[in-house]
Amino acid sequence: MTDEQSQPAPTCTQGRLTDIQKTRVDFARRDWEYARSEDLGQLDAAGLILLVEKLRGRLGDVLEVVDEAFPQ
């Protein structure tokens, strides 16, 4: 049995995020919904780059929240 298999599964942290973590996830969710509603065909190259950069930053932020909620 490897170390990965012997470790118990992380417990659910739903409802246990701090207010700041919830806000960070909410910002990411809003940016995601905005990006999904945007007509990408109407954006110029600069607009697409800005959108991708914003989403990339939000993804990084959410991954940090996951690391905080489920420390290794």
PDB file of N, CA, C and O in Angstrom:
ATOM      1  N   MET A   1       0.848  -1.176   0.000  1.00  0.00           N
ATOM      2  CA  MET A   1       0.000   0.000   0.000  1.00  0.00           C
ATOM      3  C   MET A   1       0.893   1.239   0.000  1.00  0.00           C
ATOM      4  O   MET A   1       1.783   1.360   0.842  1.00  0.00           O
ATOM      5  N   THR A   2       0.663   2.160  -0.938  1.00  0.00           N
ATOM      6  CA  THR A   2       1.467   3.372  -1.010  1.00  0.00           C
ATOM      7  C   THR A   2       0.977   4.381   0.004  1.00  0.00           C
ATOM      8  O   THR A   2      -0.098   4.229   0.584  1.00  0.00           O
ATOM      9  N   ASP A   3       1.777   5.413   0.211  1.00  0.00           N
ATOM     10  CA  ASP A   3       1.386   6.474   1.142  1.00  0.00           C
ATOM     11  C   ASP A   3       0.075   7.118   0.726  1.00  0.00           C
ATOM     12  O   ASP A   3      -0.762   7.448   1.567  1.00  0.00           O
ATOM     13  N   GLU A   4      -0.099   7.296  -0.586  1.00  0.00           N
ATOM     14  CA  GLU A   4      -1.326   7.909  -1.084  1.00  0.00           C
ATOM     15  C   GLU A   4      -2.546   7.084  -0.709  1.00  0.00           C
ATOM     16  O   GLU A   4      -3.571   7.634  -0.308  1.00  0.00           O
ATOM     17  N   GLN A   5      -2.441   5.771  -0.835  1.00  0.00           N
ATOM     18  CA  GLN A   5      -3.570   4.904  -0.545  1.00  0.00           C
ATOM     19  C   GLN A   5      -3.836   4.797   0.946  1.00  0.00           C
ATOM     20  O   GLN A   5      -4.982   4.591   1.345  1.00  0.00           O
ATOM     21  N   SER A   6      -2.814   4.931   1.783  1.00  0.00           N
ATOM     22  CA  SER A   6      -3.006   4.771   3.213  1.00  0.00           C
ATOM     23  C   SER A   6      -3.561   6.020   3.880  1.00  0.00           C
ATOM     24  O   SER A   6      -4.050   5.952   5.007  1.00  0.00           O
ATOM     25  N   GLN A   7      -3.495   7.142   3.211  1.00  0.00           N
ATOM     26  CA  GLN A   7      -4.006   8.382   3.795  1.00  0.00           C
ATOM     27  C   GLN A   7      -5.520   8.423   3.647  1.00  0.00           C
ATOM     28  O   GLN A   7      -6.054   8.075   2.595  1.00  0.00           O
ATOM     29  N   PRO A   8      -6.214   8.850   4.704  1.00  0.00           N
ATOM     30  CA  PRO A   8      -7.670   8.960   4.584  1.00  0.00           C
ATOM     31  C   PRO A   8      -8.045  10.069   3.613  1.00  0.00           C
ATOM     32  O   PRO A   8      -7.300  11.033   3.435  1.00  0.00           O
ATOM     33  N   ALA A   9      -9.193   9.924   2.998  1.00  0.00           N
ATOM     34  CA  ALA A   9      -9.677  10.956   2.077  1.00  0.00           C
ATOM     35  C   ALA A   9      -9.929  12.237   2.864  1.00  0.00           C
ATOM     36  O   ALA A   9     -10.381  12.177   4.008  1.00  0.00           O
ATOM     37  N   PRO A  10      -9.647  13.393   2.272  1.00  0.00           N
ATOM     38  CA  PRO A  10      -9.890  14.648   2.989  1.00  0.00           C
ATOM     39  C   PRO A  10     -11.368  14.804   3.303  1.00  0.00           C
ATOM     40  O   PRO A  10     -12.235  14.403   2.526  1.00  0.00           O
ATOM     41  N   THR A  11     -11.628  15.383   4.433  1.00  0.00           N
ATOM     42  CA  THR A  11     -13.018  15.607   4.817  1.00  0.00           C
ATOM     43  C   THR A  11     -13.575  16.785   4.043  1.00  0.00           C
ATOM     44  O   THR A  11     -12.827  17.659   3.604  1.00  0.00           O
ATOM     45  N   CYS A  12     -14.846  16.807   3.882  1.00  0.00           N
ATOM     46  CA  CYS A  12     -15.516  17.884   3.160  1.00  0.00           C
ATOM     47  C   CYS A  12     -15.393  19.176   3.955  1.00  0.00           C
ATOM     48  O   CYS A  12     -15.645  19.196   5.160  1.00  0.00           O
ATOM     49  N   THR A  13     -15.008  20.245   3.286  1.00  0.00           N
ATOM     50  CA  THR A  13     -14.879  21.525   3.973  1.00  0.00           C
ATOM     51  C   THR A  13     -15.996  22.476   3.576  1.00  0.00           C
ATOM     52  O   THR A  13     -15.908  23.680   3.814  1.00  0.00           O
ATOM     53  N   GLN A  14     -17.036  21.937   2.976  1.00  0.00           N
ATOM     54  CA  GLN A  14     -18.135  22.804   2.560  1.00  0.00           C
ATOM     55  C   GLN A  14     -18.669  23.543   3.777  1.00  0.00           C
ATOM     56  O   GLN A  14     -18.977  22.939   4.805  1.00  0.00           O
ATOM     57  N   GLY A  15     -18.771  24.840   3.644  1.00  0.00           N
ATOM     58  CA  GLY A  15     -19.250  25.661   4.749  1.00  0.00           C
ATOM     59  C   GLY A  15     -18.161  26.022   5.738  1.00  0.00           C
ATOM     60  O   GLY A  15     -18.428  26.723   6.714  1.00  0.00           O
ATOM     61  N   ARG A  16     -16.928  25.556   5.507  1.00  0.00           N
ATOM     62  CA  ARG A  16     -15.839  25.834   6.428  1.00  0.00           C
ATOM     63  C   ARG A  16     -14.811  26.789   5.849  1.00  0.00           C
ATOM     64  O   ARG A  16     -13.789  27.056   6.480  1.00  0.00           O
ATOM     65  N   LEU A  17     -15.066  27.297   4.675  1.00  0.00           N
ATOM     66  CA  LEU A  17     -14.153  28.276   4.099  1.00  0.00           C
ATOM     67  C   LEU A  17     -14.279  29.578   4.869  1.00  0.00           C
ATOM     68  O   LEU A  17     -15.348  29.912   5.379  1.00  0.00           O
ATOM     69  N   THR A  18     -13.181  30.305   4.948  1.00  0.00           N
ATOM     70  CA  THR A  18     -13.231  31.610   5.590  1.00  0.00           C
ATOM     71  C   THR A  18     -14.001  32.568   4.686  1.00  0.00           C
ATOM     72  O   THR A  18     -14.231  32.280   3.511  1.00  0.00           O
ATOM     73  N   ASP A  19     -14.391  33.693   5.239  1.00  0.00           N
ATOM     74  CA  ASP A  19     -15.108  34.689   4.435  1.00  0.00           C
ATOM     75  C   ASP A  19     -14.254  35.162   3.262  1.00  0.00           C
ATOM     76  O   ASP A  19     -14.766  35.377   2.163  1.00  0.00           O
ATOM     77  N   ILE A  20     -12.964  35.320   3.493  1.00  0.00           N
ATOM     78  CA  ILE A  20     -12.077  35.763   2.420  1.00  0.00           C
ATOM     79  C   ILE A  20     -11.999  34.703   1.330  1.00  0.00           C
ATOM     80  O   ILE A  20     -12.036  35.035   0.145  1.00  0.00           O
ATOM     81  N   GLN A  21     -11.891  33.434   1.711  1.00  0.00           N
ATOM     82  CA  GLN A  21     -11.838  32.357   0.721  1.00  0.00           C
ATOM     83  C   GLN A  21     -13.139  32.295  -0.072  1.00  0.00           C
ATOM     84  O   GLN A  21     -13.112  32.110  -1.289  1.00  0.00           O
ATOM     85  N   LYS A  22     -14.271  32.448   0.599  1.00  0.00           N
ATOM     86  CA  LYS A  22     -15.560  32.447  -0.094  1.00  0.00           C
ATOM     87  C   LYS A  22     -15.635  33.593  -1.093  1.00  0.00           C
ATOM     88  O   LYS A  22     -16.154  33.430  -2.197  1.00  0.00           O
ATOM     89  N   THR A  23     -15.117  34.750  -0.703  1.00  0.00           N
ATOM     90  CA  THR A  23     -15.114  35.909  -1.591  1.00  0.00           C
ATOM     91  C   THR A  23     -14.237  35.653  -2.810  1.00  0.00           C
ATOM     92  O   THR A  23     -14.613  36.007  -3.927  1.00  0.00           O
ATOM     93  N   ARG A  24     -13.075  35.044  -2.609  1.00  0.00           N
ATOM     94  CA  ARG A  24     -12.176  34.740  -3.724  1.00  0.00           C
ATOM     95  C   ARG A  24     -12.839  33.781  -4.713  1.00  0.00           C
ATOM     96  O   ARG A  24     -12.737  33.961  -5.927  1.00  0.00           O
ATOM     97  N   VAL A  25     -13.513  32.770  -4.191  1.00  0.00           N
ATOM     98  CA  VAL A  25     -14.214  31.822  -5.059  1.00  0.00           C
ATOM     99  C   VAL A  25     -15.368  32.521  -5.773  1.00  0.00           C
ATOM    100  O   VAL A  25     -15.613  32.267  -6.953  1.00  0.00           O
ATOM    101  N   ASP A  26     -16.074  33.398  -5.066  1.00  0.00           N
ATOM    102  CA  ASP A  26     -17.185  34.124  -5.682  1.00  0.00           C
ATOM    103  C   ASP A  26     -16.696  35.015  -6.818  1.00  0.00           C
ATOM    104  O   ASP A  26     -17.327  35.068  -7.873  1.00  0.00           O
ATOM    105  N   PHE A  27     -15.585  35.714  -6.621  1.00  0.00           N
ATOM    106  CA  PHE A  27     -15.023  36.540  -7.696  1.00  0.00           C
ATOM    107  C   PHE A  27     -14.687  35.676  -8.912  1.00  0.00           C
ATOM    108  O   PHE A  27     -14.971  36.057 -10.047  1.00  0.00           O
ATOM    109  N   ALA A  28     -14.088  34.522  -8.671  1.00  0.00           N
ATOM    110  CA  ALA A  28     -13.744  33.623  -9.779  1.00  0.00           C
ATOM    111  C   ALA A  28     -15.003  33.152 -10.490  1.00  0.00           C
ATOM    112  O   ALA A  28     -15.041  33.091 -11.719  1.00  0.00           O
ATOM    113  N   ARG A  29     -16.032  32.818  -9.720  1.00  0.00           N
ATOM    114  CA  ARG A  29     -17.288  32.351 -10.319  1.00  0.00           C
ATOM    115  C   ARG A  29     -17.927  33.450 -11.166  1.00  0.00           C
ATOM    116  O   ARG A  29     -18.449  33.172 -12.245  1.00  0.00           O
ATOM    117  N   ARG A  30     -17.891  34.694 -10.690  1.00  0.00           N
ATOM    118  CA  ARG A  30     -18.460  35.814 -11.455  1.00  0.00           C
ATOM    119  C   ARG A  30     -17.688  36.056 -12.745  1.00  0.00           C
ATOM    120  O   ARG A  30     -18.280  36.277 -13.801  1.00  0.00           O
ATOM    121  N   ASP A  31     -16.368  36.014 -12.650  1.00  0.00           N
ATOM    122  CA  ASP A  31     -15.556  36.198 -13.855  1.00  0.00           C
ATOM    123  C   ASP A  31     -15.801  35.073 -14.847  1.00  0.00           C
ATOM    124  O   ASP A  31     -15.846  35.313 -16.053  1.00  0.00           O
ATOM    125  N   TRP A  32     -15.962  33.850 -14.359  1.00  0.00           N
ATOM    126  CA  TRP A  32     -16.243  32.709 -15.224  1.00  0.00           C
ATOM    127  C   TRP A  32     -17.582  32.899 -15.926  1.00  0.00           C
ATOM    128  O   TRP A  32     -17.681  32.687 -17.135  1.00  0.00           O
ATOM    129  N   GLU A  33     -18.615  33.297 -15.182  1.00  0.00           N
ATOM    130  CA  GLU A  33     -19.930  33.512 -15.785  1.00  0.00           C
ATOM    131  C   GLU A  33     -19.883  34.642 -16.814  1.00  0.00           C
ATOM    132  O   GLU A  33     -20.513  34.553 -17.868  1.00  0.00           O
ATOM    133  N   TYR A  34     -19.136  35.703 -16.505  1.00  0.00           N
ATOM    134  CA  TYR A  34     -18.992  36.799 -17.460  1.00  0.00           C
ATOM    135  C   TYR A  34     -18.326  36.301 -18.743  1.00  0.00           C
ATOM    136  O   TYR A  34     -18.771  36.617 -19.846  1.00  0.00           O
ATOM    137  N   ALA A  35     -17.260  35.523 -18.585  1.00  0.00           N
ATOM    138  CA  ALA A  35     -16.538  35.014 -19.762  1.00  0.00           C
ATOM    139  C   ALA A  35     -17.433  34.094 -20.586  1.00  0.00           C
ATOM    140  O   ALA A  35     -17.378  34.119 -21.816  1.00  0.00           O
ATOM    141  N   ARG A  36     -18.243  33.294 -19.932  1.00  0.00           N
ATOM    142  CA  ARG A  36     -19.128  32.380 -20.655  1.00  0.00           C
ATOM    143  C   ARG A  36     -20.215  33.140 -21.421  1.00  0.00           C
ATOM    144  O   ARG A  36     -20.679  32.681 -22.465  1.00  0.00           O
ATOM    145  N   SER A  37     -20.616  34.297 -20.902  1.00  0.00           N
ATOM    146  CA  SER A  37     -21.672  35.057 -21.568  1.00  0.00           C
ATOM    147  C   SER A  37     -21.129  35.981 -22.660  1.00  0.00           C
ATOM    148  O   SER A  37     -21.889  36.499 -23.479  1.00  0.00           O
ATOM    149  N   GLU A  38     -19.828  36.179 -22.665  1.00  0.00           N
ATOM    150  CA  GLU A  38     -19.199  37.080 -23.634  1.00  0.00           C
ATOM    151  C   GLU A  38     -19.189  36.434 -25.024  1.00  0.00           C
ATOM    152  O   GLU A  38     -18.926  35.239 -25.161  1.00  0.00           O
ATOM    153  N   ASP A  39     -19.476  37.232 -26.043  1.00  0.00           N
ATOM    154  CA  ASP A  39     -19.394  36.758 -27.420  1.00  0.00           C
ATOM    155  C   ASP A  39     -17.942  36.883 -27.864  1.00  0.00           C
ATOM    156  O   ASP A  39     -17.493  37.958 -28.261  1.00  0.00           O
ATOM    157  N   LEU A  40     -17.225  35.783 -27.794  1.00  0.00           N
ATOM    158  CA  LEU A  40     -15.790  35.814 -28.076  1.00  0.00           C
ATOM    159  C   LEU A  40     -15.489  36.227 -29.510  1.00  0.00           C
ATOM    160  O   LEU A  40     -14.412  36.754 -29.789  1.00  0.00           O
ATOM    161  N   GLY A  41     -16.411  35.999 -30.405  1.00  0.00           N
ATOM    162  CA  GLY A  41     -16.222  36.403 -31.784  1.00  0.00           C
ATOM    163  C   GLY A  41     -16.206  37.911 -31.966  1.00  0.00           C
ATOM    164  O   GLY A  41     -15.702  38.412 -32.971  1.00  0.00           O
ATOM    165  N   GLN A  42     -16.750  38.630 -31.008  1.00  0.00           N
ATOM    166  CA  GLN A  42     -16.799  40.086 -31.105  1.00  0.00           C
ATOM    167  C   GLN A  42     -15.600  40.766 -30.448  1.00  0.00           C
ATOM    168  O   GLN A  42     -15.404  41.970 -30.610  1.00  0.00           O
ATOM    169  N   LEU A  43     -14.799  39.998 -29.708  1.00  0.00           N
ATOM    170  CA  LEU A  43     -13.647  40.599 -29.027  1.00  0.00           C
ATOM    171  C   LEU A  43     -12.449  40.659 -29.969  1.00  0.00           C
ATOM    172  O   LEU A  43     -12.217  39.742 -30.756  1.00  0.00           O
ATOM    173  N   ASP A  44     -11.690  41.757 -29.877  1.00  0.00           N
ATOM    174  CA  ASP A  44     -10.456  41.841 -30.635  1.00  0.00           C
ATOM    175  C   ASP A  44      -9.372  41.058 -29.902  1.00  0.00           C
ATOM    176  O   ASP A  44      -9.605  40.532 -28.814  1.00  0.00           O
ATOM    177  N   ALA A  45      -8.206  40.986 -30.493  1.00  0.00           N
ATOM    178  CA  ALA A  45      -7.115  40.188 -29.908  1.00  0.00           C
ATOM    179  C   ALA A  45      -6.768  40.660 -28.494  1.00  0.00           C
ATOM    180  O   ALA A  45      -6.543  39.844 -27.600  1.00  0.00           O
ATOM    181  N   ALA A  46      -6.728  41.968 -28.299  1.00  0.00           N
ATOM    182  CA  ALA A  46      -6.386  42.502 -26.978  1.00  0.00           C
ATOM    183  C   ALA A  46      -7.445  42.118 -25.946  1.00  0.00           C
ATOM    184  O   ALA A  46      -7.110  41.787 -24.808  1.00  0.00           O
ATOM    185  N   GLY A  47      -8.714  42.159 -26.334  1.00  0.00           N
ATOM    186  CA  GLY A  47      -9.790  41.784 -25.432  1.00  0.00           C
ATOM    187  C   GLY A  47      -9.724  40.311 -25.050  1.00  0.00           C
ATOM    188  O   GLY A  47      -9.959  39.950 -23.897  1.00  0.00           O
ATOM    189  N   LEU A  48      -9.404  39.469 -26.019  1.00  0.00           N
ATOM    190  CA  LEU A  48      -9.256  38.035 -25.730  1.00  0.00           C
ATOM    191  C   LEU A  48      -8.094  37.775 -24.782  1.00  0.00           C
ATOM    192  O   LEU A  48      -8.196  36.960 -23.864  1.00  0.00           O
ATOM    193  N   ILE A  49      -6.994  38.473 -25.012  1.00  0.00           N
ATOM    194  CA  ILE A  49      -5.831  38.307 -24.136  1.00  0.00           C
ATOM    195  C   ILE A  49      -6.176  38.734 -22.716  1.00  0.00           C
ATOM    196  O   ILE A  49      -5.827  38.042 -21.759  1.00  0.00           O
ATOM    197  N   LEU A  50      -6.851  39.858 -22.572  1.00  0.00           N
ATOM    198  CA  LEU A  50      -7.236  40.324 -21.235  1.00  0.00           C
ATOM    199  C   LEU A  50      -8.167  39.331 -20.543  1.00  0.00           C
ATOM    200  O   LEU A  50      -8.036  39.078 -19.346  1.00  0.00           O
ATOM    201  N   LEU A  51      -9.097  38.777 -21.295  1.00  0.00           N
ATOM    202  CA  LEU A  51     -10.037  37.809 -20.733  1.00  0.00           C
ATOM    203  C   LEU A  51      -9.304  36.551 -20.271  1.00  0.00           C
ATOM    204  O   LEU A  51      -9.556  36.051 -19.174  1.00  0.00           O
ATOM    205  N   VAL A  52      -8.405  36.043 -21.099  1.00  0.00           N
ATOM    206  CA  VAL A  52      -7.639  34.847 -20.737  1.00  0.00           C
ATOM    207  C   VAL A  52      -6.769  35.126 -19.518  1.00  0.00           C
ATOM    208  O   VAL A  52      -6.684  34.290 -18.617  1.00  0.00           O
ATOM    209  N   GLU A  53      -6.132  36.271 -19.477  1.00  0.00           N
ATOM    210  CA  GLU A  53      -5.275  36.612 -18.334  1.00  0.00           C
ATOM    211  C   GLU A  53      -6.092  36.729 -17.049  1.00  0.00           C
ATOM    212  O   GLU A  53      -5.645  36.296 -15.987  1.00  0.00           O
ATOM    213  N   LYS A  54      -7.276  37.308 -17.144  1.00  0.00           N
ATOM    214  CA  LYS A  54      -8.137  37.417 -15.961  1.00  0.00           C
ATOM    215  C   LYS A  54      -8.528  36.030 -15.462  1.00  0.00           C
ATOM    216  O   LYS A  54      -8.459  35.756 -14.263  1.00  0.00           O
ATOM    217  N   LEU A  55      -8.937  35.159 -16.377  1.00  0.00           N
ATOM    218  CA  LEU A  55      -9.340  33.807 -15.988  1.00  0.00           C
ATOM    219  C   LEU A  55      -8.150  33.009 -15.457  1.00  0.00           C
ATOM    220  O   LEU A  55      -8.303  32.217 -14.527  1.00  0.00           O
ATOM    221  N   ARG A  56      -6.988  33.207 -16.028  1.00  0.00           N
ATOM    222  CA  ARG A  56      -5.796  32.514 -15.546  1.00  0.00           C
ATOM    223  C   ARG A  56      -5.487  32.920 -14.103  1.00  0.00           C
ATOM    224  O   ARG A  56      -5.150  32.079 -13.270  1.00  0.00           O
ATOM    225  N   GLY A  57      -5.606  34.212 -13.824  1.00  0.00           N
ATOM    226  CA  GLY A  57      -5.383  34.690 -12.458  1.00  0.00           C
ATOM    227  C   GLY A  57      -6.401  34.134 -11.484  1.00  0.00           C
ATOM    228  O   GLY A  57      -6.057  33.743 -10.369  1.00  0.00           O
ATOM    229  N   ARG A  58      -7.660  34.099 -11.911  1.00  0.00           N
ATOM    230  CA  ARG A  58      -8.714  33.560 -11.037  1.00  0.00           C
ATOM    231  C   ARG A  58      -8.519  32.069 -10.796  1.00  0.00           C
ATOM    232  O   ARG A  58      -8.746  31.588  -9.686  1.00  0.00           O
ATOM    233  N   LEU A  59      -8.100  31.331 -11.825  1.00  0.00           N
ATOM    234  CA  LEU A  59      -7.838  29.904 -11.642  1.00  0.00           C
ATOM    235  C   LEU A  59      -6.735  29.708 -10.604  1.00  0.00           C
ATOM    236  O   LEU A  59      -6.854  28.860  -9.720  1.00  0.00           O
ATOM    237  N   GLY A  60      -5.686  30.473 -10.711  1.00  0.00           N
ATOM    238  CA  GLY A  60      -4.603  30.394  -9.732  1.00  0.00           C
ATOM    239  C   GLY A  60      -5.086  30.696  -8.325  1.00  0.00           C
ATOM    240  O   GLY A  60      -4.681  30.038  -7.367  1.00  0.00           O
ATOM    241  N   ASP A  61      -5.949  31.688  -8.202  1.00  0.00           N
ATOM    242  CA  ASP A  61      -6.481  32.067  -6.899  1.00  0.00           C
ATOM    243  C   ASP A  61      -7.331  30.934  -6.306  1.00  0.00           C
ATOM    244  O   ASP A  61      -7.212  30.626  -5.121  1.00  0.00           O
ATOM    245  N   VAL A  62      -8.178  30.322  -7.122  1.00  0.00           N
ATOM    246  CA  VAL A  62      -9.023  29.233  -6.636  1.00  0.00           C
ATOM    247  C   VAL A  62      -8.170  28.029  -6.251  1.00  0.00           C
ATOM    248  O   VAL A  62      -8.465  27.354  -5.265  1.00  0.00           O
ATOM    249  N   LEU A  63      -7.124  27.757  -7.012  1.00  0.00           N
ATOM    250  CA  LEU A  63      -6.235  26.657  -6.652  1.00  0.00           C
ATOM    251  C   LEU A  63      -5.540  26.917  -5.320  1.00  0.00           C
ATOM    252  O   LEU A  63      -5.297  25.981  -4.558  1.00  0.00           O
ATOM    253  N   GLU A  64      -5.221  28.166  -5.034  1.00  0.00           N
ATOM    254  CA  GLU A  64      -4.655  28.509  -3.728  1.00  0.00           C
ATOM    255  C   GLU A  64      -5.672  28.250  -2.616  1.00  0.00           C
ATOM    256  O   GLU A  64      -5.308  27.761  -1.546  1.00  0.00           O
ATOM    257  N   VAL A  65      -6.939  28.573  -2.862  1.00  0.00           N
ATOM    258  CA  VAL A  65      -7.985  28.295  -1.873  1.00  0.00           C
ATOM    259  C   VAL A  65      -8.073  26.796  -1.627  1.00  0.00           C
ATOM    260  O   VAL A  65      -8.197  26.363  -0.482  1.00  0.00           O
ATOM    261  N   VAL A  66      -8.009  25.997  -2.694  1.00  0.00           N
ATOM    262  CA  VAL A  66      -8.047  24.540  -2.537  1.00  0.00           C
ATOM    263  C   VAL A  66      -6.869  24.071  -1.698  1.00  0.00           C
ATOM    264  O   VAL A  66      -7.033  23.236  -0.809  1.00  0.00           O
ATOM    265  N   ASP A  67      -5.677  24.604  -1.974  1.00  0.00           N
ATOM    266  CA  ASP A  67      -4.503  24.231  -1.184  1.00  0.00           C
ATOM    267  C   ASP A  67      -4.660  24.614   0.284  1.00  0.00           C
ATOM    268  O   ASP A  67      -4.216  23.882   1.168  1.00  0.00           O
ATOM    269  N   GLU A  68      -5.286  25.751   0.545  1.00  0.00           N
ATOM    270  CA  GLU A  68      -5.520  26.175   1.915  1.00  0.00           C
ATOM    271  C   GLU A  68      -6.544  25.279   2.610  1.00  0.00           C
ATOM    272  O   GLU A  68      -6.404  24.956   3.790  1.00  0.00           O
ATOM    273  N   ALA A  69      -7.570  24.885   1.864  1.00  0.00           N
ATOM    274  CA  ALA A  69      -8.646  24.075   2.446  1.00  0.00           C
ATOM    275  C   ALA A  69      -8.220  22.620   2.623  1.00  0.00           C
ATOM    276  O   ALA A  69      -8.681  21.947   3.544  1.00  0.00           O
ATOM    277  N   PHE A  70      -7.345  22.132   1.747  1.00  0.00           N
ATOM    278  CA  PHE A  70      -6.884  20.742   1.791  1.00  0.00           C
ATOM    279  C   PHE A  70      -5.355  20.717   1.819  1.00  0.00           C
ATOM    280  O   PHE A  70      -4.730  20.329   0.832  1.00  0.00           O
ATOM    281  N   PRO A  71      -4.752  21.120   2.923  1.00  0.00           N
ATOM    282  CA  PRO A  71      -3.282  21.130   2.955  1.00  0.00           C
ATOM    283  C   PRO A  71      -2.718  19.719   2.805  1.00  0.00           C
ATOM    284  O   PRO A  71      -3.310  18.744   3.268  1.00  0.00           O
ATOM    285  N   GLN A  72      -1.589  19.634   2.165  1.00  0.00           N
ATOM    286  CA  GLN A  72      -0.935  18.340   1.935  1.00  0.00           C
ATOM    287  C   GLN A  72      -0.201  17.898   3.174  1.00  0.00           C
ATOM    288  O   GLN A  72       0.414  16.832   3.180  1.00  0.00           O
TER     289      GLN A  72
END
